[in-house]
Amino acid sequence: MKAILIGIAIAAVIGVVAGLVLPMAQVPAFQAFATDSVRVGNPGENLIGPEWDEAAEDQERH
């Protein structure tokens, strides 16, 4: 029983440490894969455009 509780405690500590450390190491794809010959800025939240829902509704009506 003692070994199981120690294992659970160790797993919890590893999970908390990973949750705090890994987000600091992540880089957005548009920054990680940028090259000198490609000009890619922040793509924003929606690459399709802000009126995408309205355009989809218009296509369904036709």
N, CA, C, O and CB atoms as a CASP TS submission, in Angstrom:
PFRMAT TS
TARGET T0000
AUTHOR 0000-0000-0000
METHOD Language model
MODEL 1
PARENT N/A
ATOM      1  N   MET     1       0.822  -1.198   0.000  1.00  0.00           N
ATOM      2  CA  MET     1       0.000   0.000   0.000  1.00  0.00           C
ATOM      3  C   MET     1       0.867   1.263   0.000  1.00  0.00           C
ATOM      4  O   MET     1       0.558   2.249  -0.669  1.00  0.00           O
ATOM      5  CB  MET     1      -0.936  -0.002   1.210  1.00  0.00           C
ATOM      6  N   LYS     2       1.957   1.206   0.767  1.00  0.00           N
ATOM      7  CA  LYS     2       2.845   2.355   0.839  1.00  0.00           C
ATOM      8  C   LYS     2       3.473   2.652  -0.518  1.00  0.00           C
ATOM      9  O   LYS     2       3.624   3.813  -0.896  1.00  0.00           O
ATOM     10  CB  LYS     2       3.931   2.118   1.881  1.00  0.00           C
ATOM     11  N   ALA     3       3.836   1.602  -1.249  1.00  0.00           N
ATOM     12  CA  ALA     3       4.455   1.780  -2.569  1.00  0.00           C
ATOM     13  C   ALA     3       3.467   2.402  -3.558  1.00  0.00           C
ATOM     14  O   ALA     3       3.858   3.216  -4.394  1.00  0.00           O
ATOM     15  CB  ALA     3       4.965   0.428  -3.109  1.00  0.00           C
ATOM     16  N   ILE     4       2.206   2.026  -3.467  1.00  0.00           N
ATOM     17  CA  ILE     4       1.193   2.587  -4.367  1.00  0.00           C
ATOM     18  C   ILE     4       1.014   4.074  -4.098  1.00  0.00           C
ATOM     19  O   ILE     4       0.946   4.864  -5.040  1.00  0.00           O
ATOM     20  CB  ILE     4      -0.152   1.848  -4.204  1.00  0.00           C
ATOM     21  N   LEU     5       0.938   4.467  -2.840  1.00  0.00           N
ATOM     22  CA  LEU     5       0.779   5.886  -2.504  1.00  0.00           C
ATOM     23  C   LEU     5       2.001   6.699  -2.927  1.00  0.00           C
ATOM     24  O   LEU     5       1.865   7.827  -3.401  1.00  0.00           O
ATOM     25  CB  LEU     5       0.539   6.052  -0.999  1.00  0.00           C
ATOM     26  N   ILE     6       3.179   6.133  -2.757  1.00  0.00           N
ATOM     27  CA  ILE     6       4.397   6.831  -3.204  1.00  0.00           C
ATOM     28  C   ILE     6       4.383   6.981  -4.728  1.00  0.00           C
ATOM     29  O   ILE     6       4.757   8.032  -5.248  1.00  0.00           O
ATOM     30  CB  ILE     6       5.677   6.062  -2.746  1.00  0.00           C
ATOM     31  N   GLY     7       3.959   5.947  -5.441  1.00  0.00           N
ATOM     32  CA  GLY     7       3.875   6.016  -6.903  1.00  0.00           C
ATOM     33  C   GLY     7       2.881   7.059  -7.361  1.00  0.00           C
ATOM     34  O   GLY     7       3.138   7.782  -8.324  1.00  0.00           O
ATOM     35  N   ILE     8       1.740   7.147  -6.677  1.00  0.00           N
ATOM     36  CA  ILE     8       0.736   8.156  -7.027  1.00  0.00           C
ATOM     37  C   ILE     8       1.291   9.560  -6.769  1.00  0.00           C
ATOM     38  O   ILE     8       1.095  10.466  -7.579  1.00  0.00           O
ATOM     39  CB  ILE     8      -0.572   7.932  -6.218  1.00  0.00           C
ATOM     40  N   ALA     9       1.973   9.737  -5.654  1.00  0.00           N
ATOM     41  CA  ALA     9       2.555  11.044  -5.331  1.00  0.00           C
ATOM     42  C   ALA     9       3.618  11.443  -6.352  1.00  0.00           C
ATOM     43  O   ALA     9       3.665  12.597  -6.777  1.00  0.00           O
ATOM     44  CB  ALA     9       3.165  11.024  -3.923  1.00  0.00           C
ATOM     45  N   ILE    10       4.462  10.504  -6.745  1.00  0.00           N
ATOM     46  CA  ILE    10       5.502  10.792  -7.742  1.00  0.00           C
ATOM     47  C   ILE    10       4.866  11.141  -9.086  1.00  0.00           C
ATOM     48  O   ILE    10       5.317  12.069  -9.758  1.00  0.00           O
ATOM     49  CB  ILE    10       6.460   9.584  -7.900  1.00  0.00           C
ATOM     50  N   ALA    11       3.824  10.410  -9.487  1.00  0.00           N
ATOM     51  CA  ALA    11       3.141  10.701 -10.751  1.00  0.00           C
ATOM     52  C   ALA    11       2.511  12.091 -10.719  1.00  0.00           C
ATOM     53  O   ALA    11       2.540  12.811 -11.717  1.00  0.00           O
ATOM     54  CB  ALA    11       2.065   9.636 -11.040  1.00  0.00           C
ATOM     55  N   ALA    12       1.944  12.465  -9.579  1.00  0.00           N
ATOM     56  CA  ALA    12       1.340  13.796  -9.463  1.00  0.00           C
ATOM     57  C   ALA    12       2.402  14.882  -9.562  1.00  0.00           C
ATOM     58  O   ALA    12       2.187  15.895 -10.228  1.00  0.00           O
ATOM     59  CB  ALA    12       0.574  13.928  -8.137  1.00  0.00           C
ATOM     60  N   VAL    13       3.543  14.686  -8.913  1.00  0.00           N
ATOM     61  CA  VAL    13       4.617  15.685  -8.974  1.00  0.00           C
ATOM     62  C   VAL    13       5.148  15.807 -10.400  1.00  0.00           C
ATOM     63  O   VAL    13       5.370  16.917 -10.882  1.00  0.00           O
ATOM     64  CB  VAL    13       5.765  15.312  -8.005  1.00  0.00           C
ATOM     65  N   ILE    14       5.352  14.685 -11.073  1.00  0.00           N
ATOM     66  CA  ILE    14       5.830  14.723 -12.462  1.00  0.00           C
ATOM     67  C   ILE    14       4.810  15.440 -13.354  1.00  0.00           C
ATOM     68  O   ILE    14       5.189  16.224 -14.224  1.00  0.00           O
ATOM     69  CB  ILE    14       6.093  13.283 -12.990  1.00  0.00           C
ATOM     70  N   GLY    15       3.538  15.175 -13.143  1.00  0.00           N
ATOM     71  CA  GLY    15       2.498  15.824 -13.943  1.00  0.00           C
ATOM     72  C   GLY    15       2.464  17.323 -13.735  1.00  0.00           C
ATOM     73  O   GLY    15       2.331  18.075 -14.701  1.00  0.00           O
ATOM     74  N   VAL    16       2.580  17.772 -12.502  1.00  0.00           N
ATOM     75  CA  VAL    16       2.565  19.211 -12.218  1.00  0.00           C
ATOM     76  C   VAL    16       3.798  19.886 -12.811  1.00  0.00           C
ATOM     77  O   VAL    16       3.691  20.949 -13.421  1.00  0.00           O
ATOM     78  CB  VAL    16       2.499  19.463 -10.696  1.00  0.00           C
ATOM     79  N   VAL    17       4.959  19.276 -12.636  1.00  0.00           N
ATOM     80  CA  VAL    17       6.195  19.853 -13.190  1.00  0.00           C
ATOM     81  C   VAL    17       6.113  19.920 -14.715  1.00  0.00           C
ATOM     82  O   VAL    17       6.488  20.930 -15.311  1.00  0.00           O
ATOM     83  CB  VAL    17       7.432  19.020 -12.755  1.00  0.00           C
ATOM     84  N   ALA    18       5.629  18.859 -15.347  1.00  0.00           N
ATOM     85  CA  ALA    18       5.505  18.857 -16.808  1.00  0.00           C
ATOM     86  C   ALA    18       4.511  19.920 -17.266  1.00  0.00           C
ATOM     87  O   ALA    18       4.731  20.583 -18.279  1.00  0.00           O
ATOM     88  CB  ALA    18       5.064  17.467 -17.313  1.00  0.00           C
ATOM     89  N   GLY    19       3.422  20.082 -16.522  1.00  0.00           N
ATOM     90  CA  GLY    19       2.432  21.097 -16.876  1.00  0.00           C
ATOM     91  C   GLY    19       2.960  22.510 -16.768  1.00  0.00           C
ATOM     92  O   GLY    19       2.492  23.404 -17.472  1.00  0.00           O
ATOM     93  N   LEU    20       3.922  22.722 -15.902  1.00  0.00           N
ATOM     94  CA  LEU    20       4.496  24.059 -15.747  1.00  0.00           C
ATOM     95  C   LEU    20       5.667  24.314 -16.686  1.00  0.00           C
ATOM     96  O   LEU    20       5.864  25.446 -17.130  1.00  0.00           O
ATOM     97  CB  LEU    20       4.943  24.261 -14.323  1.00  0.00           C
ATOM     98  N   VAL    21       6.445  23.286 -16.997  1.00  0.00           N
ATOM     99  CA  VAL    21       7.666  23.462 -17.785  1.00  0.00           C
ATOM    100  C   VAL    21       7.401  23.391 -19.292  1.00  0.00           C
ATOM    101  O   VAL    21       7.940  24.202 -20.046  1.00  0.00           O
ATOM    102  CB  VAL    21       8.689  22.406 -17.395  1.00  0.00           C
ATOM    103  N   LEU    22       6.595  22.452 -19.734  1.00  0.00           N
ATOM    104  CA  LEU    22       6.418  22.251 -21.175  1.00  0.00           C
ATOM    105  C   LEU    22       5.800  23.439 -21.911  1.00  0.00           C
ATOM    106  O   LEU    22       6.239  23.723 -23.026  1.00  0.00           O
ATOM    107  CB  LEU    22       5.568  21.050 -21.401  1.00  0.00           C
ATOM    108  N   PRO    23       4.814  24.151 -21.369  1.00  0.00           N
ATOM    109  CA  PRO    23       4.300  25.314 -22.114  1.00  0.00           C
ATOM    110  C   PRO    23       5.354  26.390 -22.370  1.00  0.00           C
ATOM    111  O   PRO    23       5.252  27.128 -23.350  1.00  0.00           O
ATOM    112  CB  PRO    23       3.145  25.926 -21.361  1.00  0.00           C
ATOM    113  N   MET    24       6.356  26.488 -21.513  1.00  0.00           N
ATOM    114  CA  MET    24       7.410  27.480 -21.742  1.00  0.00           C
ATOM    115  C   MET    24       8.298  27.095 -22.914  1.00  0.00           C
ATOM    116  O   MET    24       8.911  27.967 -23.530  1.00  0.00           O
ATOM    117  CB  MET    24       8.259  27.650 -20.488  1.00  0.00           C
ATOM    118  N   ALA    25       8.380  25.812 -23.236  1.00  0.00           N
ATOM    119  CA  ALA    25       9.251  25.348 -24.311  1.00  0.00           C
ATOM    120  C   ALA    25       8.557  25.353 -25.667  1.00  0.00           C
ATOM    121  O   ALA    25       9.222  25.195 -26.690  1.00  0.00           O
ATOM    122  CB  ALA    25       9.752  23.959 -24.004  1.00  0.00           C
ATOM    123  N   GLN    26       7.253  25.527 -25.703  1.00  0.00           N
ATOM    124  CA  GLN    26       6.516  25.464 -26.964  1.00  0.00           C
ATOM    125  C   GLN    26       6.621  26.784 -27.714  1.00  0.00           C
ATOM    126  O   GLN    26       6.605  27.862 -27.121  1.00  0.00           O
ATOM    127  CB  GLN    26       5.044  25.115 -26.711  1.00  0.00           C
ATOM    128  N   VAL    27       6.727  26.669 -29.024  1.00  0.00           N
ATOM    129  CA  VAL    27       6.802  27.832 -29.905  1.00  0.00           C
ATOM    130  C   VAL    27       5.704  27.659 -30.953  1.00  0.00           C
ATOM    131  O   VAL    27       5.556  26.565 -31.497  1.00  0.00           O
ATOM    132  CB  VAL    27       8.238  27.976 -30.574  1.00  0.00           C
ATOM    133  N   PRO    28       4.928  28.706 -31.254  1.00  0.00           N
ATOM    134  CA  PRO    28       3.901  28.589 -32.290  1.00  0.00           C
ATOM    135  C   PRO    28       4.505  28.170 -33.638  1.00  0.00           C
ATOM    136  O   PRO    28       5.646  28.512 -33.950  1.00  0.00           O
ATOM    137  CB  PRO    28       3.153  29.920 -32.442  1.00  0.00           C
ATOM    138  N   ALA    29       3.739  27.439 -34.413  1.00  0.00           N
ATOM    139  CA  ALA    29       4.237  26.905 -35.684  1.00  0.00           C
ATOM    140  C   ALA    29       4.680  28.009 -36.641  1.00  0.00           C
ATOM    141  O   ALA    29       5.665  27.840 -37.359  1.00  0.00           O
ATOM    142  CB  ALA    29       3.165  26.055 -36.348  1.00  0.00           C
ATOM    143  N   PHE    30       3.967  29.137 -36.661  1.00  0.00           N
ATOM    144  CA  PHE    30       4.338  30.194 -37.604  1.00  0.00           C
ATOM    145  C   PHE    30       5.680  30.822 -37.232  1.00  0.00           C
ATOM    146  O   PHE    30       6.310  31.460 -38.075  1.00  0.00           O
ATOM    147  CB  PHE    30       3.249  31.273 -37.648  1.00  0.00           C
ATOM    148  N   GLN    31       6.126  30.656 -35.998  1.00  0.00           N
ATOM    149  CA  GLN    31       7.454  31.130 -35.615  1.00  0.00           C
ATOM    150  C   GLN    31       8.497  30.027 -35.771  1.00  0.00           C
ATOM    151  O   GLN    31       9.623  30.293 -36.194  1.00  0.00           O
ATOM    152  CB  GLN    31       7.440  31.640 -34.171  1.00  0.00           C
ATOM    153  N   ALA    32       8.134  28.802 -35.436  1.00  0.00           N
ATOM    154  CA  ALA    32       9.101  27.700 -35.464  1.00  0.00           C
ATOM    155  C   ALA    32       9.518  27.338 -36.885  1.00  0.00           C
ATOM    156  O   ALA    32      10.671  26.964 -37.100  1.00  0.00           O
ATOM    157  CB  ALA    32       8.519  26.476 -34.775  1.00  0.00           C
ATOM    158  N   PHE    33       8.624  27.437 -37.856  1.00  0.00           N
ATOM    159  CA  PHE    33       8.916  27.002 -39.215  1.00  0.00           C
ATOM    160  C   PHE    33       9.105  28.160 -40.183  1.00  0.00           C
ATOM    161  O   PHE    33       9.030  27.960 -41.395  1.00  0.00           O
ATOM    162  CB  PHE    33       7.818  26.115 -39.707  1.00  0.00           C
ATOM    163  N   ALA    34       9.346  29.352 -39.684  1.00  0.00           N
ATOM    164  CA  ALA    34       9.580  30.503 -40.554  1.00  0.00           C
ATOM    165  C   ALA    34      11.010  30.470 -41.078  1.00  0.00           C
ATOM    166  O   ALA    34      11.936  30.072 -40.371  1.00  0.00           O
ATOM    167  CB  ALA    34       9.308  31.828 -39.801  1.00  0.00           C
ATOM    168  N   THR    35      11.174  30.891 -42.316  1.00  0.00           N
ATOM    169  CA  THR    35      12.506  30.999 -42.915  1.00  0.00           C
ATOM    170  C   THR    35      12.713  32.442 -43.366  1.00  0.00           C
ATOM    171  O   THR    35      11.793  33.258 -43.313  1.00  0.00           O
ATOM    172  CB  THR    35      12.675  30.003 -44.119  1.00  0.00           C
ATOM    173  N   ASP    36      13.909  32.742 -43.802  1.00  0.00           N
ATOM    174  CA  ASP    36      14.213  34.099 -44.233  1.00  0.00           C
ATOM    175  C   ASP    36      13.444  34.491 -45.495  1.00  0.00           C
ATOM    176  O   ASP    36      13.106  35.661 -45.675  1.00  0.00           O
ATOM    177  CB  ASP    36      15.700  34.242 -44.474  1.00  0.00           C
ATOM    178  N   SER    37      13.168  33.528 -46.361  1.00  0.00           N
ATOM    179  CA  SER    37      12.520  33.854 -47.623  1.00  0.00           C
ATOM    180  C   SER    37      10.993  33.840 -47.535  1.00  0.00           C
ATOM    181  O   SER    37      10.314  34.141 -48.517  1.00  0.00           O
ATOM    182  CB  SER    37      12.972  32.891 -48.684  1.00  0.00           C
ATOM    183  N   VAL    38      10.462  33.499 -46.394  1.00  0.00           N
ATOM    184  CA  VAL    38       9.006  33.450 -46.234  1.00  0.00           C
ATOM    185  C   VAL    38       8.593  34.495 -45.224  1.00  0.00           C
ATOM    186  O   VAL    38       9.144  34.567 -44.125  1.00  0.00           O
ATOM    187  CB  VAL    38       8.529  32.038 -45.791  1.00  0.00           C
ATOM    188  N   ARG    39       7.628  35.300 -45.597  1.00  0.00           N
ATOM    189  CA  ARG    39       7.136  36.322 -44.681  1.00  0.00           C
ATOM    190  C   ARG    39       5.778  35.883 -44.145  1.00  0.00           C
ATOM    191  O   ARG    39       4.746  36.096 -44.781  1.00  0.00           O
ATOM    192  CB  ARG    39       7.037  37.712 -45.386  1.00  0.00           C
ATOM    193  N   VAL    40       5.796  35.281 -42.997  1.00  0.00           N
ATOM    194  CA  VAL    40       4.569  34.805 -42.385  1.00  0.00           C
ATOM    195  C   VAL    40       4.409  35.515 -41.057  1.00  0.00           C
ATOM    196  O   VAL    40       5.247  35.386 -40.164  1.00  0.00           O
ATOM    197  CB  VAL    40       4.580  33.258 -42.205  1.00  0.00           C
ATOM    198  N   GLY    41       3.339  36.256 -40.935  1.00  0.00           N
ATOM    199  CA  GLY    41       3.068  36.927 -39.673  1.00  0.00           C
ATOM    200  C   GLY    41       2.142  36.076 -38.830  1.00  0.00           C
ATOM    201  O   GLY    41       1.930  34.899 -39.120  1.00  0.00           O
ATOM    202  N   ASN    42       1.604  36.661 -37.809  1.00  0.00           N
ATOM    203  CA  ASN    42       0.646  35.966 -36.960  1.00  0.00           C
ATOM    204  C   ASN    42      -0.619  35.739 -37.766  1.00  0.00           C
ATOM    205  O   ASN    42      -1.251  36.707 -38.189  1.00  0.00           O
ATOM    206  CB  ASN    42       0.348  36.770 -35.656  1.00  0.00           C
ATOM    207  N   PRO    43      -1.012  34.489 -37.994  1.00  0.00           N
ATOM    208  CA  PRO    43      -2.159  34.217 -38.847  1.00  0.00           C
ATOM    209  C   PRO    43      -3.497  34.575 -38.234  1.00  0.00           C
ATOM    210  O   PRO    43      -4.499  34.606 -38.948  1.00  0.00           O
ATOM    211  CB  PRO    43      -2.167  32.794 -39.212  1.00  0.00           C
ATOM    212  N   GLY    44      -3.552  34.837 -36.980  1.00  0.00           N
ATOM    213  CA  GLY    44      -4.815  35.170 -36.337  1.00  0.00           C
ATOM    214  C   GLY    44      -5.559  33.932 -35.910  1.00  0.00           C
ATOM    215  O   GLY    44      -5.009  32.830 -35.904  1.00  0.00           O
ATOM    216  N   GLU    45      -6.814  34.120 -35.553  1.00  0.00           N
ATOM    217  CA  GLU    45      -7.602  33.011 -35.038  1.00  0.00           C
ATOM    218  C   GLU    45      -8.279  32.205 -36.134  1.00  0.00           C
ATOM    219  O   GLU    45      -8.491  31.003 -35.973  1.00  0.00           O
ATOM    220  CB  GLU    45      -8.632  33.523 -34.086  1.00  0.00           C
ATOM    221  N   ASN    46      -8.619  32.839 -37.233  1.00  0.00           N
ATOM    222  CA  ASN    46      -9.376  32.155 -38.268  1.00  0.00           C
ATOM    223  C   ASN    46      -8.778  32.513 -39.624  1.00  0.00           C
ATOM    224  O   ASN    46      -8.817  33.672 -40.038  1.00  0.00           O
ATOM    225  CB  ASN    46     -10.886  32.531 -38.202  1.00  0.00           C
ATOM    226  N   LEU    47      -8.232  31.532 -40.302  1.00  0.00           N
ATOM    227  CA  LEU    47      -7.590  31.796 -41.589  1.00  0.00           C
ATOM    228  C   LEU    47      -8.596  31.994 -42.711  1.00  0.00           C
ATOM    229  O   LEU    47      -8.238  32.499 -43.776  1.00  0.00           O
ATOM    230  CB  LEU    47      -6.657  30.666 -41.942  1.00  0.00           C
ATOM    231  N   ILE    48      -9.831  31.611 -42.495  1.00  0.00           N
ATOM    232  CA  ILE    48     -10.842  31.726 -43.540  1.00  0.00           C
ATOM    233  C   ILE    48     -11.367  33.146 -43.635  1.00  0.00           C
ATOM    234  O   ILE    48     -11.631  33.624 -44.739  1.00  0.00           O
ATOM    235  CB  ILE    48     -11.989  30.760 -43.281  1.00  0.00           C
ATOM    236  N   GLY    49     -11.523  33.822 -42.534  1.00  0.00           N
ATOM    237  CA  GLY    49     -12.011  35.183 -42.514  1.00  0.00           C
ATOM    238  C   GLY    49     -13.104  35.352 -41.484  1.00  0.00           C
ATOM    239  O   GLY    49     -13.707  34.374 -41.043  1.00  0.00           O
ATOM    240  N   PRO    50     -13.360  36.582 -41.099  1.00  0.00           N
ATOM    241  CA  PRO    50     -14.323  36.817 -40.031  1.00  0.00           C
ATOM    242  C   PRO    50     -15.773  36.545 -40.430  1.00  0.00           C
ATOM    243  O   PRO    50     -16.598  36.261 -39.562  1.00  0.00           O
ATOM    244  CB  PRO    50     -14.200  38.226 -39.559  1.00  0.00           C
ATOM    245  N   GLU    51     -16.106  36.624 -41.722  1.00  0.00           N
ATOM    246  CA  GLU    51     -17.483  36.419 -42.154  1.00  0.00           C
ATOM    247  C   GLU    51     -17.720  35.006 -42.679  1.00  0.00           C
ATOM    248  O   GLU    51     -18.591  34.814 -43.527  1.00  0.00           O
ATOM    249  CB  GLU    51     -17.845  37.428 -43.220  1.00  0.00           C
ATOM    250  N   TRP    52     -16.987  34.033 -42.212  1.00  0.00           N
ATOM    251  CA  TRP    52     -17.091  32.674 -42.728  1.00  0.00           C
ATOM    252  C   TRP    52     -18.465  32.078 -42.483  1.00  0.00           C
ATOM    253  O   TRP    52     -19.010  31.427 -43.374  1.00  0.00           O
ATOM    254  CB  TRP    52     -16.035  31.797 -42.102  1.00  0.00           C
ATOM    255  N   ASP    53     -19.039  32.278 -41.314  1.00  0.00           N
ATOM    256  CA  ASP    53     -20.345  31.712 -41.003  1.00  0.00           C
ATOM    257  C   ASP    53     -21.416  32.265 -41.944  1.00  0.00           C
ATOM    258  O   ASP    53     -22.283  31.523 -42.406  1.00  0.00           O
ATOM    259  CB  ASP    53     -20.718  32.004 -39.544  1.00  0.00           C
ATOM    260  N   GLU    54     -21.355  33.557 -42.223  1.00  0.00           N
ATOM    261  CA  GLU    54     -22.330  34.166 -43.118  1.00  0.00           C
ATOM    262  C   GLU    54     -22.162  33.634 -44.543  1.00  0.00           C
ATOM    263  O   GLU    54     -23.157  33.400 -45.229  1.00  0.00           O
ATOM    264  CB  GLU    54     -22.192  35.697 -43.099  1.00  0.00           C
ATOM    265  N   ALA    55     -20.942  33.444 -44.990  1.00  0.00           N
ATOM    266  CA  ALA    55     -20.698  32.925 -46.333  1.00  0.00           C
ATOM    267  C   ALA    55     -21.214  31.495 -46.445  1.00  0.00           C
ATOM    268  O   ALA    55     -21.766  31.125 -47.481  1.00  0.00           O
ATOM    269  CB  ALA    55     -19.196  32.983 -46.675  1.00  0.00           C
ATOM    270  N   ALA    56     -21.051  30.700 -45.422  1.00  0.00           N
ATOM    271  CA  ALA    56     -21.544  29.318 -45.447  1.00  0.00           C
ATOM    272  C   ALA    56     -23.059  29.298 -45.493  1.00  0.00           C
ATOM    273  O   ALA    56     -23.641  28.466 -46.189  1.00  0.00           O
ATOM    274  CB  ALA    56     -21.042  28.535 -44.223  1.00  0.00           C
ATOM    275  N   GLU    57     -23.710  30.196 -44.767  1.00  0.00           N
ATOM    276  CA  GLU    57     -25.167  30.263 -44.786  1.00  0.00           C
ATOM    277  C   GLU    57     -25.665  30.700 -46.159  1.00  0.00           C
ATOM    278  O   GLU    57     -26.687  30.203 -46.632  1.00  0.00           O
ATOM    279  CB  GLU    57     -25.676  31.225 -43.703  1.00  0.00           C
ATOM    280  N   ASP    58     -24.946  31.635 -46.810  1.00  0.00           N
ATOM    281  CA  ASP    58     -25.351  32.096 -48.135  1.00  0.00           C
ATOM    282  C   ASP    58     -25.244  30.963 -49.151  1.00  0.00           C
ATOM    283  O   ASP    58     -26.099  30.845 -50.028  1.00  0.00           O
ATOM    284  CB  ASP    58     -24.490  33.293 -48.578  1.00  0.00           C
ATOM    285  N   GLN    59     -24.215  30.132 -49.048  1.00  0.00           N
ATOM    286  CA  GLN    59     -24.061  29.015 -49.983  1.00  0.00           C
ATOM    287  C   GLN    59     -25.155  27.971 -49.772  1.00  0.00           C
ATOM    288  O   GLN    59     -25.596  27.342 -50.733  1.00  0.00           O
ATOM    289  CB  GLN    59     -22.676  28.369 -49.823  1.00  0.00           C
ATOM    290  N   GLU    60     -25.592  27.779 -48.543  1.00  0.00           N
ATOM    291  CA  GLU    60     -26.649  26.808 -48.277  1.00  0.00           C
ATOM    292  C   GLU    60     -27.971  27.267 -48.848  1.00  0.00           C
ATOM    293  O   GLU    60     -28.792  26.437 -49.238  1.00  0.00           O
ATOM    294  CB  GLU    60     -26.787  26.564 -46.785  1.00  0.00           C
ATOM    295  N   ARG    61     -28.199  28.566 -48.909  1.00  0.00           N
ATOM    296  CA  ARG    61     -29.467  29.095 -49.424  1.00  0.00           C
ATOM    297  C   ARG    61     -29.558  28.946 -50.944  1.00  0.00           C
ATOM    298  O   ARG    61     -30.655  28.827 -51.492  1.00  0.00           O
ATOM    299  CB  ARG    61     -29.624  30.572 -49.034  1.00  0.00           C
ATOM    300  N   HIS    62     -28.412  28.951 -51.624  1.00  0.00           N
ATOM    301  CA  HIS    62     -28.423  28.908 -53.099  1.00  0.00           C
ATOM    302  C   HIS    62     -28.478  27.503 -53.592  1.00  0.00           C
ATOM    303  O   HIS    62     -28.495  27.273 -54.801  1.00  0.00           O
ATOM    304  CB  HIS    62     -27.204  29.599 -53.679  1.00  0.00           C
TER
END
